[in-house]
Amino acid sequence: MLPVWFVQLFTQAKSFKSNRIIGSVLLNRCGLHVARIVVAQSIMRLRFELLGFGIDKQQKRAYFRDGFIVVKDALPQEHFDRIKSEVAQIDAQVRECRQGDTLTHRILIDEKTQQSLPACSTMLQSDQYLSLHKFASGKNNRPVSYIQTIKNHFIDGPADPQKNLHSDTFHPTMKSWYFLDDCNSKNGPFTYLPGSQRLSLARLKWEYQKSITISQQGDPYSSNGSFRATPEDLASMGFGDAIGLSVPANTLVIANTHGFHRRGDASDRSMRTEIWSISRSNPFNPFPGIDLPALSTLQNRALTLYREYCDRKALKNGTQSSWHIIDATNTLEDEQTAQEDKQAA
């Protein structure tokens, strides 16, 4: 595996557990992890600038300063109402992930699904939506998008690990939420630590120390390259408090998830639905890419094939894959509700 591990150094690979070069205590003492961060950040900044032409100056300033962009009243009310109606009526394959006491339900918005979502498809293909996402991801291609519903306190279990402040990976990467519901303290607002996406000596020192100890005593998420940060860690880096972005429906939030963020705490059993998008790429490639619809189609197809492979692998072991198919037709219902409806019918 040594040649494979070496090549992965120059990609978005981040796992300290599965790549022994990335996870090498000796190499990280010599600064390997920090070097990857600095080089990746520099290249991604170049890509941000290349794709930033035509972006509103205030939005660019907010993204570089705070790490996120908030666009309220992102669509005309009529368009928003049509999207919400489409999402409520969609009949498509739903996948579920269980983390702690939280359920996450997703429907991949691929080319087939878009046929049932004309209003949603119009938004996803609009110049305004695409240009903002391309800029924020530093990638001249369309993000992968889902209908996503977060269901807080729907099952018995420990605390949701996604509600701990964390950084997704060592380089800038983009996620966005177009909220179809009001997002507040009841259903868990997206929470972000402003400015934490920027590099500082304190942040690099923390990353350096973390890279040395993570292979030996890290939690599973940190060992896979998504570092969790404690209040003590944040204080040592000089950060203040994270803020919950309580926003009304029809708001678009785009964030650099290299910065520290989490799902917000929900006061009770509740849920929120959004159009959720993600875009990642090799941060060591200085070229932002070419926007070809065929590449987006291929990307969605590859993701579907990967999920099917995970299903088959889990089935052989007598388990379920982490993102498994459930008996539901949209993200607003769950498996139990779907079965009860069938029985009633």
N, C-alpha and C positions, 0 to 999 in steps of 0.2 A: 504493500500500500504506500510505501514511501514516495514513489514518483507522483501518485495521485494526491497525497497530502501536500506535496511541494507545489504542484500546479494550483491547488485550491488556495494557497496563500495569496494569489493574484485574482481572486474572485470574491464574491460576497459570502463565502463560507465563514462560519463564525463559531462552530461548536468546539469547545475546549475538550469535550469528552470523546468525540468521534474522530478528531484529527489530532494526532499526537504531536505534530509540529506546532500547530496553533496552541495546543495545551501544554507545551513544554515549559516547565518551570525555569530551566536554565536559559532558554531563548527569550522568555518574557522578562527575566532579570536583566537580560542584555537589551531590552526595549522593543522586542518584536511587536507586541500588541500595540504599544503606543505609536510605533512607526507606521503600522497599518492605518491607525486612526488619522494621523496627521496627513499622510499621503492621500487617503480616501477623501478627507474633508477638502483638501486643496483642489483635487480634480472635480469633485462635485460642485464646489463653488463656481468653477469655470463653466460647468454645464448649466447651473442656475442662470448665470449671466447670459449665456448663449440663447437660452429659451425665455429670457425675461423681457424681450422686446414686446412692447404693446401691453404689458401688464400694468395695471394702475400703480402709480408710485407709492401710494399709501399702503396698498396691499403688499407690495414688495418689501417696503420698510418694516411692516409688521411681521412678515415672515422671517426676515433676517434678524430682527430685534427680539421678538417674542417666541418664534418657532411655530406660529399658527396664524391662520387667516379666518376671520368670521365674516360671512356674507349673509345678513338678514334679509328677508323678503327676496330670496334668491330667484324666485319665479313669480309671474303673475298669479293671482289667487285662483283663477280658472284652471290654469295649467297644473298647479299644485293639487287641486281637488281631483283632477282627472288621474294624476299619478296615484294618489291615495286610494281612489276607487279601483284602479287596476290591481294594485298590490293586494287589496282585500279580496279580490275575486280570482286571483291567479291560481291555476291548477298546474303545479309543477313539482319536481322532485325536491324534497326538503331533507337537508342533512342537519344533524344535531351534534353538538359538542357539550359535554357535561364537565363543568369545572366548579368544584366546591358545591355551593347551593344554587348555582346559576346554570340555566340552560341558554345556549346560543343556537338559534335556528337560522339557516342560510339557504337561499336559492341562488345559484349561479345565473347571472344575467348574460347568457351566451346568445348566439345568433338565433337559435330556435326560440328561446324564452322571450326575446325582444319582439317576436311576432305577436305575442299576447300583451305586450306592454308598449303600445305606440307612443303614448305621452312620455313615458319614462325613457324610451329609446331616443326620442327627440331631444330630451335634456342631455343624455349621455353623449350624444353626437354633436351637440351645439358647440360653436366656436368658443364661446365664453367658458363653458365647462371644461372643454379639452385644453384650452390654453392655460388656464389656471393649474390644472392637474399636471400638465407637462412641465410647467415651470417649477412647481413645488416638488416634483419627483426628479427633476433634472433628466427626464427621459422623454424623448420625442416619440412616444407611443401611447396608446390608450391603456388606462388602468384596467385591472380586473375588477368587476363590480358585482355586487350581490344585493339581494333583498335580505336584510338581517334584522332579527328581533332578539333583543336581550331580555331574558325572563329572570328577574331577581327573586330569590327565595322561593323558587318553584319546587325544589327538591330538598330532602334532608342531606346535609353534608357540612363539611368545614367551611371556613371563609373562602370566598372566591379568590384564587391567587392573582387574578387579573386586577384586583382592587388594591394591589401593592404597587407603589411607584416603581417604575422600571423603564429601561431604555431597550428598544427592540433589538438593536444591533449596533455594531461599532461605527457605522457610517450613516449619513443622512438617508432617510427612507420616508415615503409618504403614505399616509392613510387619510381618508376623508369620510365624513358623515353628513349626508343630506337628511335631516331629521323630518320624519313624517308625523311625529308626535312632539308635543312640548317636552323639553328635556329639563328636568329639575331635580330637587332633592328627593322627591318621591320615587322616581324611577332611575336615579343614578346618573347625574350629568358627567359628560366626558371631563376629565380633570387633567390639567397640565401645569407644569412648573415653568413659568415664563423665563425665557433666556437660557434654559438648561441645554438647549441644542448647540449653543456656542462653546467653542473650546476655550479653556482657561488653564492656567498652570495648576490650579487646584483640582480641576476636573481630570486633567491628564495624570496628576499624581495619584488620584483615587483610582483611575483606570489601571495605572501601572501596578498599584498594590493589589487590586482585585485580580489582575491577570496572573499574579504569582500564587495567590492562595486558592483561586477558584477550582483548580483541578483536584485539590485535596479536600476541601471542606465547603464546597459550594452547593446550594440548592439545585434541583434539576434544571430549573429555568436558567439560572445564571451559568451553570455548566454548559448549557447549549448556546451561550452567547448573548442571552437577554438578561443583562445585569439588573438585579433588584437592589434598591437603595433604601437603607434604614434612615430614620430621622437623624441619627448621629452622622451617617455618611453625608447627608445633605447639608448639615450644619458645618461639617469640615470643609465642604466645597463653597461655603458662603452663600447658599441659596436661602431664599425666604420660603413662604408658604405656597403650595400649589393652589390653583384656583379652579373651582368647578364652573364650567361654562354652561350656566343655566340659560337656555335660549328657547325661543318659541319655535313651533313647527315652521317649516319652510325656511330653515336656516341651514346654510352649508358651512361646515367647519373643515378646514384642511390643515393637517399638522405634520411637522417633521418629527417622526417618532424615534429619532435618535435622542431627542429630548425626553426628560422623565415625565411619564404620564400614567394614567390608570383609569379604570372604570370608576365612576363615582359611587359612593355609598348610597344605597336605596333604603328609604325609611321603612318600607313594608313590601309585601308581595306585589310586584308591579312589573310592567314591561314597557319597552319603547322600541319602535320600528324605524329603520332608516335605510337609505340606499348607501351601502358601505363600499368603498373602493380602496384598492391597495396597488402600489406600484413600487417595485424594487428592481434594481439592475446592478451589474458589476460596477462598483465604485472606482475601479482602477482603469476603466475604459474612458478616455477623454472625449469620445464621440457620443453625442446624445442619441444617435440612432435615426432611423427613417420611419415616418408614420405611414405604414402600409396596412390597410384593413386585413389583408391576408395574414399578417403577423399576429394581429389580435385574435383572429379565428384560430390560428395554430396554437396560440397561448392558452385559450380556453379549452381547446380539445385536449392538449397535453395535461392540463389540470384535471379534466374529467377522467382521463385514462389513469392518472396517478391515483385518484381517489378510488377507482374501481380496483386497481392493484392492491391498495391498502385493505379494501373490503375482502378480497380473496385471501390475502395473507392472514387477516384476523380470523376469518372463517375456519381456516385450517387449524388454527390454534384454539378454536372453540370460544373466541371472544368477539367483541365488536371493535371496529376501527374507531379512532378518536373522533373522526367526523363520519358518523354512520347515517344511513338512510332511515327515516322514520315513516310511519304510516300516517302521513298528513299531506294535504294538498297546498297549503300555504303556511307561512311562518306565524300567522296569527292564531293557529290552532296547534294543539299538541297531539301526540299519539293516542293518549287516552280519550281525548275528545273525539278524534276521528273514529275510533273504534265504537264509542258510544253512539255516534251519529249513524254508523252503519247498522248497529243493532236495532236502533229505533226505526230505521228505514225498512 
